[in-house]
């Protein structure tokens, strides 16, 4: 429309006699072969990457979670990254599934890969070093992302495990066998009880636990999480999972409902 009029366009479309035929010219274009060279590398991970580590691992109390976040940023086939697994003797390791934020770029995926961890121990421990190898396309050589080992010091003034577990009531007095008469009395009582047990089946009794005062006194999701993990992580697995989501992922939840659920399990 910048170089002609609407009527001229109509004449071409309709095919009026007073319109000259459109001229068509044919041309050939040659495209040279494209050579692609594939070089072998020692790693399936390729790109331009860097690693960032954040933690709050200094001077934690016993059974208090120490947190670690590993973030890998850059360009390449970031989708090839596998979840990281830590195995530390005497330490419970909790980890989230990796979170990814990728966009497609001319050299592959671009963005970041993040995985978070929580370590719970009762004495000093070491988080081992980690090395992730990859082929750097900028340097044209194999490189590695280095994560240094971390010494975690656990303070001795932390919560003791035995203080978090409710104890079973036990008899406070012992039988005194020093006196002959007392010995004879209890011997006769034992024999009588044995005879009665043969005649009547006594109902079985199970130990009764005191109410979980530590659970009731927990004022935050983090405090309740520490108490339940120290008590029995298998018994309170559902409550622990919900509390971890509240503490580490900022999910919403009802602390009172989780307390009630935990106390119900102790009943």
C-alpha positions in Angstrom: 0.0 0.0 0.0 3.0 2.3 0.4 3.8 2.1 -3.4 0.5 1.5 -5.1 -3.3 2.2 -4.9 -6.2 0.0 -3.8 -7.6 0.0 -7.4 -4.3 -1.3 -8.8 -4.4 -4.2 -6.2 -8.1 -4.9 -7.1 -7.1 -5.1 -10.8 -4.4 -7.7 -10.1 -6.7 -9.8 -7.9 -9.7 -9.7 -10.3 -7.6 -10.2 -13.4 -8.9 -7.4 -15.6 -7.8 -7.4 -19.3 -6.0 -4.1 -19.0 -3.6 -5.4 -16.4 -0.2 -6.7 -17.5 0.8 -10.1 -16.2 2.9 -10.1 -13.0 6.5 -10.8 -13.7 8.0 -13.7 -11.9 11.7 -14.4 -11.7 13.2 -17.7 -10.5 16.5 -17.8 -8.7 18.5 -20.6 -7.1 20.3 -20.3 -3.8 23.1 -22.6 -2.7 23.7 -23.4 1.0 27.1 -24.8 1.9 27.1 -27.9 4.1 27.2 -27.1 7.8 29.8 -29.1 9.7 29.0 -29.9 13.3 31.8 -31.3 15.5 30.8 -33.1 18.7 33.6 -33.4 21.3 33.4 -36.0 24.2 33.4 -34.6 27.7 33.8 -36.2 31.1 30.5 -34.8 32.4 26.9 -34.9 31.2 26.5 -31.4 32.6 27.5 -28.6 30.2 27.3 -24.8 30.3 28.6 -21.8 32.2 27.8 -22.2 35.9 28.5 -20.9 39.3 27.5 -22.0 42.8 26.2 -20.0 45.8 25.9 -21.4 49.4 24.0 -19.9 52.3 23.9 -21.4 55.8 23.3 -20.7 59.5 25.4 -23.6 60.8 27.4 -21.9 63.6 26.8 -22.6 67.3 23.5 -24.5 67.1 22.0 -26.2 70.1 21.5 -30.0 70.4 18.5 -31.2 68.3 18.2 -27.7 66.8 18.1 -27.8 62.9 21.1 -26.2 61.1 20.1 -25.0 57.6 22.0 -25.1 54.3 21.0 -23.9 50.9 22.9 -24.7 47.6 22.1 -22.7 44.6 23.5 -23.3 41.1 23.1 -20.5 38.6 24.0 -20.1 34.9 23.3 -21.3 31.4 23.4 -24.9 30.0 21.6 -28.1 30.5 20.6 -27.4 34.1 17.8 -29.9 33.9 20.5 -32.6 34.1 21.3 -31.8 37.7 20.4 -34.5 40.2 19.3 -34.0 43.8 22.2 -33.9 46.3 22.2 -36.5 49.1 24.2 -36.1 52.3 24.8 -39.1 54.6 26.3 -38.1 58.0 26.6 -40.6 60.9 24.6 -39.6 63.9 22.9 -36.8 62.1 19.3 -36.7 60.7 19.3 -35.0 57.3 16.1 -33.4 55.9 16.0 -32.1 52.4 13.5 -30.5 50.0 13.1 -31.5 46.4 15.2 -29.2 44.2 13.4 -26.0 43.0 14.1 -24.9 39.4 13.5 -21.6 37.6 14.5 -22.0 33.9 14.0 -20.1 30.7 15.2 -21.2 27.3 18.2 -19.3 25.8 20.3 -19.7 22.7 22.8 -21.8 24.6 20.3 -24.0 26.5 18.4 -23.4 29.7 19.2 -20.3 31.7 18.2 -19.8 35.4 18.9 -21.4 38.8 18.6 -24.7 40.6 18.1 -24.6 44.4 18.0 -27.3 47.1 17.6 -26.8 50.8 18.7 -29.0 53.8 18.3 -29.2 57.5 20.7 -31.1 59.8 19.8 -32.2 63.3 22.4 -33.6 65.6 23.3 -33.9 69.3 27.0 -33.3 69.1 29.6 -31.7 66.8 29.5 -33.0 63.2 30.9 -32.1 59.7 29.0 -31.6 56.5 31.3 -33.1 53.9 32.6 -31.2 50.9 31.0 -31.6 47.5 32.3 -31.4 43.9 30.1 -31.1 40.9 31.9 -31.5 37.6 30.7 -29.9 34.3 32.1 -28.9 30.9 32.5 -25.1 30.6 31.6 -24.1 27.1 33.4 -20.7 27.5 36.7 -22.1 28.7 36.3 -25.2 26.5 37.5 -27.4 29.4 36.2 -29.4 32.3 35.6 -27.4 35.5 34.0 -28.2 38.8 31.8 -26.4 41.3 33.3 -26.6 44.8 31.3 -26.7 48.0 33.7 -26.7 51.1 33.2 -28.9 54.1 31.6 -27.2 57.1 32.3 -27.9 60.8 29.1 -27.6 62.8 29.5 -27.0 66.5 26.7 -28.1 68.8 26.4 -26.2 72.1 26.3 -28.4 75.3 23.5 -26.2 76.8 20.9 -27.4 74.3 17.8 -29.5 75.0 18.6 -33.0 76.2 16.7 -35.8 74.5 15.6 -37.4 77.7 14.0 -34.2 78.8 11.7 -34.2 75.8 10.4 -37.8 76.3 7.7 -38.4 78.9 8.7 -41.0 81.4 6.6 -44.0 82.6 5.5 -43.9 86.2 7.5 -46.5 88.2 7.3 -47.6 91.9 9.2 -45.3 94.2 9.9 -47.8 97.0 11.7 -51.2 97.1 11.0 -54.3 99.0 13.1 -54.7 102.1 14.2 -58.4 102.5 16.5 -57.8 105.4 13.9 -58.6 108.1 12.9 -62.2 108.4 9.2 -61.5 109.1 8.9 -59.2 106.1 10.4 -61.8 103.9 7.9 -64.4 105.1 5.0 -62.0 104.7 5.9 -61.2 101.1 6.6 -64.8 100.3 3.1 -65.8 101.4 1.7 -62.9 99.4 3.5 -64.1 96.3 2.2 -67.6 96.7 -1.4 -66.4 97.2 -1.2 -64.1 94.2 0.1 -67.0 92.1 -2.9 -69.1 93.1 -5.4 -66.3 92.4 -3.8 -65.7 89.0 -4.5 -69.3 88.1 -8.1 -69.0 89.0 -8.8 -65.6 87.5 -7.3 -64.1 84.4 -6.2 -60.6 85.3 -6.7 -57.9 82.8 -3.5 -56.7 81.0 -2.3 -53.3 81.9 -0.3 -51.0 79.8 1.9 -48.2 81.0 0.2 -44.8 81.1 2.2 -41.9 79.8 2.0 -38.4 81.3 0.6 -35.7 79.2 3.2 -34.2 76.8 4.0 -31.0 78.7 6.8 -30.1 76.2 4.3 -30.3 73.4 1.8 -28.1 75.2 4.4 -25.5 76.0 5.7 -25.2 72.5 5.1 -21.6 71.4 6.1 -21.8 67.7 6.2 -24.2 64.8 10.0 -24.5 65.0 9.9 -25.3 68.7 7.2 -27.9 68.3 9.2 -29.4 65.4 12.3 -29.8 67.5 10.3 -31.5 70.3 8.5 -34.0 68.0 11.7 -34.9 66.2 13.5 -35.6 69.4 10.6 -37.7 70.8 9.8 -40.1 67.9 10.0 -39.0 64.3 8.1 -42.1 63.1 5.2 -41.6 65.5 4.8 -38.0 64.6 5.8 -38.2 60.9 2.6 -36.5 59.7 2.9 -33.6 62.1 6.7 -33.2 61.4 6.0 -33.0 57.7 3.4 -30.3 58.2 5.7 -28.3 60.6 8.7 -28.5 58.2 6.5 -27.0 55.5 5.5 -24.2 57.9 9.1 -23.5 59.0 11.1 -23.9 55.8 8.5 -23.2 53.1 6.5 -20.6 55.0 3.3 -22.6 54.4 0.3 -21.7 56.5 -0.9 -24.1 59.2 -2.5 -24.4 62.6 -0.1 -24.8 65.4 -2.9 -25.7 67.9 -4.3 -28.4 65.5 -0.9 -30.0 65.2 -0.4 -29.9 69.0 -3.8 -31.6 69.5 -2.9 -34.2 66.9 0.4 -35.0 68.5 -1.2 -35.2 72.0 -3.8 -37.6 70.7 -1.0 -39.9 69.5 0.4 -40.0 73.0 -3.0 -41.0 74.5 
